[in-house]
Amino acid sequence: MKAAELLVDCLKKEGVKMVSGYSGRPILALIQALGDLGIPNFLTRHEQGAGFMADGYARVTNRPGVVLVQRGPGVTNCLTAIANARIDGIPMIILIGQGEMEMFGKGALQELDHLAFLPYFTKWAFRVPAVNRIPEIMRRAFTIATSGKPGPVALELPMDLMEKSVEGEIEPYAPVGCGIRTWGDPEKILAAVETLAHAHQPVIYAGAGILRSEAAQELVRFAEDLAIPVMTSLPGKSAFPENHDLSLGIGGFPRATYGTKQAHQLLAKSDCVIALGTSFREHGTRYFKPMPAHTKLIQVDISEEELRKNYPLHIGILGDLKSVLKQMIEAAHLVMSKNTLRKSVEDRRLQVTHEIKTLQKEWMDEWDSHLNSNAVPIDPYRITTELMKVLKPDKSIILHDAGLVRAYICHHFVSQKPGSFIGFGGFSAMGFSIPASLGVKVAAPDKEIIAIVGDGSFGMTGFEIETAARYGIKTVTLLYNNQSLDAVRVLQKGRKEAFAWETVGGNYAEIARGMGAFSTLITCPDEIRPTIEQAFQQDKPVVLEIRVQDLVPTPNYP
């Protein structure tokens, strides 16, 4: 057995079902071992695509996505995806083929000291120094990637080491499985539940931590027990069913860049907010607005770095969301044993569900002219309406890309199942959704996977459509084409054309056909639904180019 085979055997025992990457001399032994040991591996068109593909796989499975790249430009090309995973808390193992150690420092081709900068982008970065340490290091890598706030781990693998034969006794590899769960402080949990139960208008603000912890079921139970309405962050969308009578859709605290009318209105009156597994970043706070003085903020997070990071807390609880919510449900039963309190919570349930229903109707009426528009070029909100008529809630997963396309899909699309909508946030890297959708499809082959992408983002990673065609990965990409970088156009509106870097072009339907996809151009609203239905019948990846308006308004509350 070669060292490369030993390492790949560790991956297999961890249940790794997919490795994405790009070829190169330092990783040839590892590519051979993947094939010999039967782990499906995917050659992408760019290392950034490989990283995003692994990211998509990890978001669905909650197990680390594995990326294999070579030294130097292979690593730097992948850095954007690594940083995206680090900020969004996505478990990932990056395997890096380094050159021969005896040549290191001489200026060999593509030589780079990866460990000099990778610690900034990862939870842990390490060079494997000896064959017999491979099981130990792989055990540590998977433990670190999945425990606490998940994230990427990078391992540098010298080429000469990977080609060595395994000699002597090697420690048997025991898989680490899921990450370590931690419980919250019982006293703080009881105090938090009592505060929420006695509050006049509490709100739950749920983030992607609910999805990473697989705590969606506990969130529903807790919200129902105390009759607390729930809004989610954009990355946390689908953590709470948006057809539930306590759902506010997406929002943020103190204000969100992306948020519904009902979330905004109820949050404005709230005297207590509990944030569950969400980071108070720019879009979730409307550029870090000051916290209202009348609101008590409770925060639960797996990472001590997130607690009190941007806002002071009434109560802070460190712990895994699934574990903590189980504790909170038990505490709620104890607190609710008081008859007077139970009556006030029931009264709150009737009042808040009626208010949500009223505001939702107002919200939909306000946006009806966009959601059912017959305009040409197409109003992008009309696409959301047609998608909801076609998709089955438990049989589909939607991803969005950076830019205004996320605003067009995230506000009015109703997510009913955990993980049915994949929002990404902190790094907001253009080009995420196409390669990520490939990883999502590999992880969930029986579901329809739809990537929502703008023409600007297609230019970043669009060639991964050829990867999908080559491997028969049947995804559907809806490409919103307004021949511009729309988010930039909003910012540069009114400026002189010579200073506006916003206009792009291309016939993307023809480009996609050239890469082996089924593709067509949609120019009229009535074509949207039948063409999407036709797309799901194809035996190859699909790209639907849709000509849309530019500068379409997005919800913008004060």
C-alpha positions as CSV (number, residue, x, y, z in Angstrom):
1,M,0.0,0.0,0.0
2,K,1.2,3.5,-0.9
3,A,0.8,6.4,1.5
4,A,-1.7,7.9,-1.0
5,E,-3.9,4.8,-0.7
6,L,-3.7,4.9,3.1
7,L,-4.9,8.5,3.1
8,V,-7.8,7.7,0.6
9,D,-8.7,4.7,2.7
10,C,-9.2,7.1,5.7
11,L,-11.5,9.2,3.5
12,K,-13.5,6.1,2.5
13,K,-13.9,5.1,6.2
14,E,-15.2,8.6,7.0
15,G,-17.9,8.0,4.4
16,V,-16.7,10.4,1.8
17,K,-18.8,10.0,-1.3
18,M,-17.3,12.7,-3.5
19,V,-13.9,14.4,-4.2
20,S,-13.7,17.4,-6.6
21,G,-10.5,18.9,-7.9
22,Y,-8.1,19.6,-10.7
23,S,-5.3,17.5,-12.0
24,G,-1.6,18.1,-11.6
25,R,1.7,16.3,-11.2
26,P,1.9,16.4,-7.3
27,I,-1.5,14.7,-6.9
28,L,-1.4,11.9,-9.5
29,A,-0.8,9.2,-6.9
30,L,-3.9,10.5,-5.0
31,I,-6.1,10.6,-8.1
32,Q,-5.0,6.9,-8.8
33,A,-5.9,5.9,-5.2
34,L,-9.3,7.5,-5.5
35,G,-10.1,5.5,-8.5
36,D,-8.6,2.2,-7.1
37,L,-10.6,2.6,-3.9
38,G,-13.9,3.6,-5.6
39,I,-14.5,7.1,-4.3
40,P,-16.3,9.1,-7.1
41,N,-14.0,12.0,-8.1
42,F,-14.8,15.0,-10.4
43,L,-12.4,16.9,-12.5
44,T,-13.8,20.5,-12.6
45,R,-12.8,23.2,-15.1
46,H,-11.2,25.4,-12.3
47,E,-10.1,24.9,-8.8
48,Q,-12.6,27.6,-7.6
49,G,-15.3,25.4,-9.1
50,A,-14.0,22.4,-7.3
51,G,-14.1,24.2,-4.0
52,F,-17.7,25.5,-4.5
53,M,-18.8,22.0,-5.6
54,A,-17.4,20.5,-2.4
55,D,-19.2,23.4,-0.5
56,G,-22.6,22.5,-2.0
57,Y,-22.1,18.8,-1.2
58,A,-21.3,19.7,2.5
59,R,-24.3,22.0,2.9
60,V,-26.7,19.2,2.0
61,T,-24.9,16.3,3.8
62,N,-23.5,18.3,6.8
63,R,-20.4,16.2,6.2
64,P,-17.1,17.6,5.0
65,G,-16.7,18.2,1.3
66,V,-13.3,17.1,0.0
67,V,-11.2,19.1,-2.5
68,L,-8.0,17.9,-4.2
69,V,-5.7,20.5,-5.8
70,Q,-2.0,20.9,-6.6
71,R,0.4,23.4,-5.2
72,G,0.8,27.0,-6.1
73,P,-1.9,28.3,-8.5
74,G,-4.1,25.3,-7.7
75,V,-4.3,26.5,-4.1
76,T,-4.6,30.2,-4.9
77,N,-7.4,29.5,-7.4
78,C,-9.3,27.7,-4.7
79,L,-8.8,30.4,-2.0
80,T,-12.1,32.1,-2.8
81,A,-14.1,28.9,-2.1
82,I,-12.0,28.2,1.0
83,A,-12.7,31.7,2.4
84,N,-16.4,31.3,1.5
85,A,-16.5,28.1,3.5
86,R,-14.7,29.6,6.5
87,I,-17.0,32.5,6.8
88,D,-20.2,30.5,6.3
89,G,-19.1,27.7,8.6
90,I,-19.0,24.9,6.0
91,P,-17.0,21.8,6.8
92,M,-14.3,21.1,4.1
93,I,-11.1,19.1,3.8
94,I,-8.6,20.6,1.2
95,L,-5.9,18.2,0.2
96,I,-2.9,20.0,-1.4
97,G,-0.3,18.2,-3.5
98,Q,3.1,19.7,-2.7
99,G,6.3,19.0,-4.5
100,E,9.2,16.9,-3.2
101,M,10.3,18.1,0.2
102,E,14.0,17.7,-0.6
103,M,13.5,20.3,-3.3
104,F,11.4,22.7,-1.2
105,G,12.9,26.2,-1.0
106,K,14.9,26.0,-4.2
107,G,12.3,27.7,-6.3
108,A,10.7,24.7,-8.0
109,L,7.9,25.1,-10.5
110,Q,4.7,26.5,-8.8
111,E,6.4,26.3,-5.4
112,L,4.6,28.2,-2.7
113,D,4.7,28.2,1.1
114,H,1.0,27.4,1.6
115,L,1.2,27.2,5.4
116,A,2.4,30.8,5.5
117,F,-1.1,32.0,4.6
118,L,-3.6,29.2,4.8
119,P,-4.1,29.5,8.6
120,Y,-5.9,32.8,7.9
121,F,-8.4,31.0,5.7
122,T,-8.9,27.7,7.5
123,K,-9.6,26.3,11.0
124,W,-6.4,24.3,10.7
125,A,-3.6,23.9,8.2
126,F,-0.8,21.3,8.5
127,R,1.8,19.5,6.4
128,V,1.8,15.7,6.7
129,P,5.4,14.9,7.8
130,A,5.4,11.1,7.8
131,V,3.5,8.2,6.4
132,N,2.7,6.6,9.8
133,R,1.0,9.8,11.0
134,I,-1.6,9.9,8.2
135,P,-4.4,8.2,10.3
136,E,-3.7,10.6,13.3
137,I,-3.7,13.7,11.1
138,M,-6.9,12.7,9.2
139,R,-8.6,12.0,12.5
140,R,-7.7,15.5,13.7
141,A,-8.7,17.1,10.4
142,F,-12.2,15.6,10.4
143,T,-12.7,16.4,14.1
144,I,-11.7,20.1,13.6
145,A,-13.7,20.5,10.4
146,T,-16.9,19.3,12.0
147,S,-16.7,20.4,15.7
148,G,-17.7,23.8,17.1
149,K,-18.5,26.1,14.2
150,P,-17.6,23.9,11.2
151,G,-15.1,25.1,8.6
152,P,-12.3,24.2,6.2
153,V,-9.1,22.3,7.1
154,A,-6.1,22.2,4.7
155,L,-3.6,19.4,4.6
156,E,-0.4,19.7,2.5
157,L,0.8,16.4,1.1
158,P,4.4,16.2,-0.2
159,M,4.5,14.3,-3.5
160,D,7.4,12.1,-2.5
161,L,5.7,11.2,0.7
162,M,2.5,10.2,-1.0
163,E,4.4,7.8,-3.3
164,K,6.2,6.0,-0.5
165,S,5.2,2.5,0.6
166,V,3.6,2.0,4.0
167,E,5.9,0.1,6.2
168,G,5.5,-1.5,9.6
169,E,2.4,-1.3,11.8
170,I,0.0,1.6,11.1
171,E,-2.6,2.7,13.5
172,P,-6.1,1.4,12.4
173,Y,-8.3,4.3,11.3
174,A,-11.4,4.8,13.3
175,P,-13.8,7.4,11.7
176,V,-14.8,10.4,13.9
177,G,-18.2,10.7,12.3
178,C,-20.3,13.8,13.2
179,G,-18.8,16.7,15.2
180,I,-18.9,17.0,18.9
181,R,-22.1,18.5,20.4
182,T,-22.0,20.7,23.4
183,W,-24.8,21.6,25.9
184,G,-25.6,25.1,27.1
185,D,-25.4,26.5,30.7
186,P,-28.7,25.3,32.3
187,E,-29.1,28.5,34.4
188,K,-28.8,30.8,31.4
189,I,-31.1,28.6,29.4
190,L,-33.8,28.8,32.1
191,A,-33.3,32.6,32.4
192,A,-33.6,33.0,28.6
193,V,-36.8,31.0,28.4
194,E,-38.4,32.9,31.3
195,T,-37.4,36.2,29.6
196,L,-39.1,35.1,26.3
197,A,-42.2,33.7,28.1
198,H,-42.7,37.0,29.9
199,A,-41.9,39.2,26.9
200,H,-44.8,41.1,25.2
201,Q,-43.6,40.7,21.6
202,P,-40.6,38.2,21.3
203,V,-39.1,37.3,18.0
204,I,-36.8,34.4,17.1
205,Y,-34.1,35.2,14.6
206,A,-32.8,31.9,13.2
207,G,-29.6,31.5,11.2
208,A,-27.7,28.9,9.3
209,G,-26.5,27.4,12.5
210,I,-29.9,25.7,12.8
211,L,-29.3,23.9,9.5
212,R,-25.7,23.0,10.3
213,S,-26.9,21.6,13.7
214,E,-29.9,19.8,12.1
215,A,-32.1,21.5,14.6
216,A,-35.0,22.6,12.4
217,Q,-37.5,20.2,14.1
218,E,-36.5,21.5,17.6
219,L,-36.9,25.1,16.4
220,V,-40.5,24.5,15.3
221,R,-41.3,22.8,18.6
222,F,-39.8,25.6,20.6
223,A,-41.5,28.4,18.6
224,E,-44.8,26.6,18.9
225,D,-44.5,26.0,22.7
226,L,-43.9,29.7,23.4
227,A,-45.9,31.1,20.5
228,I,-42.9,33.1,19.2
229,P,-42.8,34.2,15.5
230,V,-39.7,33.3,13.6
231,M,-37.7,35.1,11.0
232,T,-34.6,33.7,9.4
233,S,-31.4,35.2,8.0
234,L,-30.8,34.8,4.3
235,P,-28.2,31.9,4.9
236,G,-30.7,30.4,7.4
237,K,-33.7,30.5,5.0
238,S,-35.5,27.1,5.1
239,A,-34.5,26.5,8.8
240,F,-38.2,27.3,9.6
241,P,-41.1,26.4,7.3
242,E,-42.3,29.6,5.7
243,N,-45.8,28.2,5.3
244,H,-46.1,28.0,9.1
245,D,-48.5,30.5,10.8
246,L,-45.6,31.8,13.0
247,S,-43.2,32.4,10.0
248,L,-42.1,35.9,9.2
249,G,-40.0,34.9,6.2
250,I,-36.5,36.4,6.1
251,G,-35.3,39.3,8.1
252,G,-32.5,40.5,10.4
253,F,-31.6,42.4,13.5
254,P,-31.7,45.4,14.0
255,R,-32.7,45.6,10.3
256,A,-31.9,43.5,7.3
257,T,-30.9,44.3,3.8
258,Y,-33.2,41.5,2.7
259,G,-36.4,41.2,4.7
260,T,-40.2,40.9,4.4
261,K,-42.7,43.5,5.6
262,Q,-44.0,41.2,8.3
263,A,-40.5,40.6,9.7
264,H,-39.8,44.3,9.7
265,Q,-43.1,45.3,11.3
266,L,-43.0,42.8,14.1
267,L,-39.3,43.3,14.8
268,A,-39.9,47.1,15.2
269,K,-42.2,46.4,18.1
270,S,-40.3,43.5,19.6
271,D,-39.1,43.8,23.2
272,C,-37.0,40.6,23.1
273,V,-35.1,38.9,20.3
274,I,-33.4,35.5,20.5
275,A,-30.8,35.0,17.8
276,L,-30.0,31.3,17.1
277,G,-26.9,30.4,15.2
278,T,-26.7,33.6,13.2
279,S,-23.9,36.2,12.7
280,F,-24.7,39.8,12.9
281,R,-23.0,40.8,9.6
282,E,-23.5,43.6,7.2
283,H,-26.6,42.4,5.3
284,G,-28.2,41.0,8.5
285,T,-27.9,44.3,10.3
286,R,-28.5,46.8,7.5
287,Y,-24.9,48.0,7.7
288,F,-24.6,47.5,11.4
289,K,-27.4,49.8,12.5
290,P,-27.4,50.5,16.3
291,M,-29.5,48.2,18.4
292,P,-32.8,49.6,19.7
293,A,-32.6,50.5,23.4
294,H,-36.0,48.9,24.2
295,T,-35.0,45.4,22.9
296,K,-33.4,42.6,25.0
297,L,-31.1,40.5,22.9
298,I,-30.4,36.8,23.7
299,Q,-27.9,35.0,21.6
300,V,-27.1,31.2,21.2
301,D,-24.1,30.2,19.2
302,I,-21.6,27.3,18.9
303,S,-18.8,29.8,18.5
304,E,-17.6,32.0,21.4
305,E,-16.3,34.4,18.7
306,E,-19.8,35.3,17.6
307,L,-21.2,36.1,21.1
308,R,-21.3,39.8,21.8
309,K,-19.3,40.4,18.6
310,N,-21.3,43.4,17.3
311,Y,-24.0,43.9,19.9
312,P,-24.3,43.7,23.7
313,L,-26.4,40.8,25.1
314,H,-29.0,40.4,27.8
315,I,-28.1,36.7,27.9
316,G,-25.4,34.8,25.9
317,I,-25.4,31.0,25.6
318,L,-22.6,29.0,24.2
319,G,-23.6,25.6,22.7
320,D,-24.7,23.5,19.9
321,L,-28.2,24.6,18.6
322,K,-29.8,21.2,18.6
323,S,-28.7,20.4,22.1
324,V,-29.5,23.9,23.5
325,L,-33.0,23.9,21.9
326,K,-33.7,20.5,23.5
327,Q,-32.8,22.1,26.8
328,M,-35.0,25.1,26.1
329,I,-38.0,23.0,25.2
330,E,-37.6,21.2,28.6
331,A,-37.3,24.6,30.3
332,A,-40.3,25.9,28.5
333,H,-42.4,23.0,29.9
334,L,-41.3,23.9,33.4
335,V,-41.9,27.6,32.9
336,M,-45.3,27.1,31.3
337,S,-46.6,25.0,34.2
338,K,-47.8,28.3,35.7
339,N,-51.5,28.7,34.5
340,T,-51.4,32.4,34.3
341,L,-48.3,32.3,32.0
342,R,-49.9,29.7,29.8
343,K,-52.9,31.9,29.3
344,S,-50.8,34.9,28.3
345,V,-48.8,32.8,25.8
346,E,-52.1,31.5,24.3
347,D,-53.4,35.0,24.0
348,R,-50.1,36.0,22.3
349,R,-50.5,33.1,19.8
350,L,-53.9,34.3,18.7
351,Q,-52.7,37.9,18.4
352,V,-49.4,37.3,16.6
353,T,-50.7,34.7,14.1
354,H,-53.5,37.1,13.1
355,E,-51.1,40.0,12.7
356,I,-48.7,37.9,10.6
357,K,-51.5,36.8,8.3
358,T,-52.7,40.4,7.8
359,L,-49.2,41.7,7.1
360,Q,-48.5,38.8,4.7
361,K,-51.5,39.7,2.6
362,E,-50.6,43.3,2.5
363,W,-47.0,42.3,1.5
364,M,-48.2,40.1,-1.3
365,D,-50.7,42.7,-2.5
366,E,-48.0,45.4,-2.6
367,W,-45.8,43.2,-4.8
368,D,-48.5,41.6,-7.0
369,S,-47.7,43.9,-9.9
370,H,-44.2,42.5,-10.0
371,L,-44.9,38.9,-9.1
372,N,-47.6,38.6,-11.8
373,S,-46.1,41.1,-14.3
374,N,-46.5,40.5,-18.0
375,A,-43.8,43.0,-18.9
376,V,-41.1,42.4,-21.5
377,P,-38.2,42.2,-20.7
378,I,-39.3,40.0,-17.9
379,D,-39.8,41.2,-14.4
380,P,-37.5,38.9,-12.4
381,Y,-40.1,38.5,-9.6
382,R,-42.4,36.8,-12.1
383,I,-39.8,34.0,-12.4
384,T,-40.3,33.4,-8.6
385,T,-44.0,33.0,-9.1
386,E,-43.6,30.5,-11.9
387,L,-41.0,28.5,-10.0
388,M,-43.4,28.1,-7.1
389,K,-46.0,26.7,-9.4
390,V,-43.6,24.0,-10.7
391,L,-41.5,22.9,-7.8
392,K,-42.5,20.3,-5.2
393,P,-41.4,21.5,-1.8
394,D,-39.9,18.2,-0.7
395,K,-38.3,17.3,-4.1
396,S,-36.3,20.4,-4.9
397,I,-33.4,22.5,-3.7
398,I,-32.8,26.1,-4.8
399,L,-29.4,27.9,-4.7
400,H,-28.8,31.6,-5.4
401,D,-25.8,33.5,-6.4
402,A,-24.4,36.9,-5.4
403,G,-25.9,40.2,-6.6
404,L,-29.6,41.2,-6.9
405,V,-30.7,37.8,-8.1
406,R,-30.8,36.7,-4.4
407,A,-33.2,39.6,-3.6
408,Y,-35.5,38.5,-6.5
409,I,-35.8,34.9,-5.2
410,C,-35.3,35.1,-1.4
411,H,-38.2,37.3,-0.4
412,H,-41.2,35.7,-2.0
413,F,-40.1,32.1,-2.5
414,V,-41.7,30.0,0.2
415,S,-39.3,27.4,1.6
416,Q,-41.1,24.6,3.4
417,K,-38.5,22.0,4.1
418,P,-35.1,22.3,5.9
419,G,-32.3,22.6,3.3
420,S,-34.7,23.3,0.4
421,F,-33.1,26.7,-0.1
422,I,-29.4,27.2,0.1
423,G,-28.5,30.8,0.9
424,F,-25.0,31.9,1.4
425,G,-23.9,35.1,2.9
426,G,-20.7,36.3,4.6
427,F,-18.3,36.2,1.7
428,S,-20.9,36.5,-1.1
429,A,-18.5,35.3,-3.8
430,M,-19.8,35.6,-7.3
431,G,-20.0,32.3,-9.2
432,F,-20.9,30.2,-6.2
433,S,-24.2,28.6,-7.3
434,I,-23.4,26.8,-10.6
435,P,-20.5,24.6,-9.2
436,A,-22.2,24.3,-5.8
437,S,-25.3,23.0,-7.5
438,L,-23.2,20.1,-8.9
439,G,-22.2,19.1,-5.4
440,V,-25.8,19.5,-4.2
441,K,-27.0,17.2,-7.0
442,V,-24.3,14.5,-6.2
443,A,-25.5,14.7,-2.5
444,A,-29.2,14.6,-3.4
445,P,-29.5,12.8,-6.8
446,D,-33.3,12.3,-6.4
447,K,-34.1,16.1,-6.1
448,E,-34.4,18.8,-8.7
449,I,-31.6,21.3,-8.3
450,I,-32.1,24.8,-9.5
451,A,-29.3,27.4,-9.4
452,I,-30.4,31.1,-9.7
453,V,-27.5,33.1,-11.3
454,G,-26.9,36.5,-12.9
455,D,-25.0,37.0,-16.1
456,G,-22.1,38.5,-14.2
457,S,-21.7,35.4,-12.0
458,F,-22.0,33.1,-15.0
459,G,-18.9,34.7,-16.3
460,M,-17.0,33.6,-13.2
461,T,-17.8,29.8,-13.1
462,G,-20.1,29.2,-16.1
463,F,-17.7,26.6,-17.6
464,E,-18.6,24.2,-14.8
465,I,-21.7,23.5,-17.0
466,E,-19.3,21.5,-19.1
467,T,-18.3,19.6,-16.0
468,A,-22.0,18.8,-15.3
469,A,-22.5,17.6,-18.9
470,R,-19.3,15.4,-18.9
471,Y,-20.4,13.6,-15.7
472,G,-24.2,13.6,-16.5
473,I,-25.1,15.8,-13.5
474,K,-28.6,17.1,-14.3
475,T,-29.0,20.5,-12.7
476,V,-31.1,23.4,-13.9
477,T,-29.5,26.9,-14.1
478,L,-31.8,29.9,-14.5
479,L,-29.6,32.7,-15.8
480,Y,-31.1,36.2,-15.3
481,N,-29.6,38.2,-18.1
482,N,-29.9,42.0,-18.1
483,Q,-26.5,42.5,-19.7
484,S,-25.2,44.2,-16.6
485,L,-23.8,43.9,-13.1
486,D,-27.1,45.0,-11.7
487,A,-25.9,45.5,-8.1
488,V,-23.2,47.8,-9.4
489,R,-25.6,49.5,-11.7
490,V,-27.8,50.4,-8.7
491,L,-24.8,51.9,-6.9
492,Q,-23.6,53.8,-10.0
493,K,-27.0,55.0,-11.2
494,G,-26.7,58.5,-12.5
495,R,-22.9,58.5,-12.9
496,K,-21.2,59.1,-16.2
497,E,-21.0,56.1,-18.4
498,A,-17.2,56.3,-18.8
499,F,-16.9,55.6,-15.1
500,A,-19.4,52.8,-14.8
501,W,-18.0,49.3,-14.9
502,E,-21.3,47.5,-15.1
503,T,-22.1,46.5,-18.7
504,V,-21.5,42.9,-19.8
505,G,-22.8,40.8,-22.7
506,G,-23.0,37.4,-24.3
507,N,-25.3,34.8,-25.8
508,Y,-25.3,32.5,-22.9
509,A,-27.8,30.0,-24.4
510,E,-25.5,29.3,-27.3
511,I,-22.5,29.1,-24.9
512,A,-24.2,26.5,-22.8
513,R,-25.2,24.4,-25.8
514,G,-21.6,24.4,-26.9
515,M,-20.7,22.9,-23.5
516,G,-23.2,20.1,-23.9
517,A,-26.2,21.4,-22.0
518,F,-29.8,21.7,-23.1
519,S,-30.4,25.5,-23.3
520,T,-32.8,28.0,-24.7
521,L,-33.6,31.7,-24.4
522,I,-36.8,32.9,-22.7
523,T,-38.0,36.4,-23.6
524,C,-41.8,36.3,-22.6
525,P,-43.3,35.6,-19.2
526,D,-45.7,32.9,-20.6
527,E,-42.7,30.8,-21.7
528,I,-41.2,30.5,-18.2
529,R,-43.3,27.8,-16.6
530,P,-43.5,25.4,-19.6
531,T,-39.8,25.8,-20.3
532,I,-38.9,24.9,-16.7
533,E,-41.2,21.9,-16.8
534,Q,-39.5,20.8,-20.1
535,A,-36.1,21.3,-18.4
536,F,-36.8,18.8,-15.7
537,Q,-37.5,16.2,-18.4
538,Q,-34.0,16.5,-19.9
539,D,-31.2,13.9,-19.5
540,K,-28.5,16.5,-19.3
541,P,-27.8,19.8,-17.5
542,V,-30.0,22.7,-18.5
543,V,-29.3,26.4,-18.8
544,L,-32.3,28.7,-19.3
545,E,-31.3,32.2,-20.2
546,I,-34.0,34.6,-19.2
547,R,-34.0,38.2,-20.5
548,V,-34.9,40.3,-17.5
549,Q,-35.3,44.0,-16.7
550,D,-32.6,45.9,-14.9
551,L,-32.9,48.1,-11.8
552,V,-36.0,46.3,-10.6
553,P,-36.7,47.6,-7.0
554,T,-36.1,45.3,-4.0
555,P,-37.8,45.6,-0.6
556,N,-36.3,48.5,1.2
557,Y,-37.7,49.4,4.6
558,P,-36.4,52.3,6.7
